[in-house]
């Protein structure tokens, strides 16, 4: 998802989310999340966060 907000002061934003897990009878049981949040104001300031998690897989 992305877009703009505000009339006098423009804020650009992006938000992403994904989730992954094992499939069917895979012996490696895992879950992982991914998310990315960004915002930009007038191209003079930018704030971002990008996170990729991993499950604590124990064979």
Residue pairs with C-beta under 8 A, 6 or more apart in sequence:
1 14
1 15
1 16
2 12
2 13
2 14
2 15
3 12
3 13
4 10
4 11
4 12
4 13
5 11
5 13
9 41
9 42
10 41
10 42
11 39
11 40
11 41
12 39
12 40
12 41
13 38
13 39
13 40
14 36
14 37
14 38
14 39
15 35
15 36
15 37
15 38
16 34
16 35
16 36
16 37
17 33
17 34
17 35
17 36
18 33
18 34
18 35
19 31
19 32
19 33
19 34
20 30
20 31
20 32
20 33
20 34
21 30
21 31
21 32
22 28
22 29
22 30
22 31
28 57
28 59
29 55
29 57
30 54
30 55
30 57
31 55
32 52
32 53
32 54
32 55
33 51
33 53
34 51
34 52
34 53
35 49
35 50
35 51
36 48
36 49
36 50
36 51
37 48
37 49
38 46
38 47
38 48
38 49
39 46
39 47
39 48
40 46
40 47
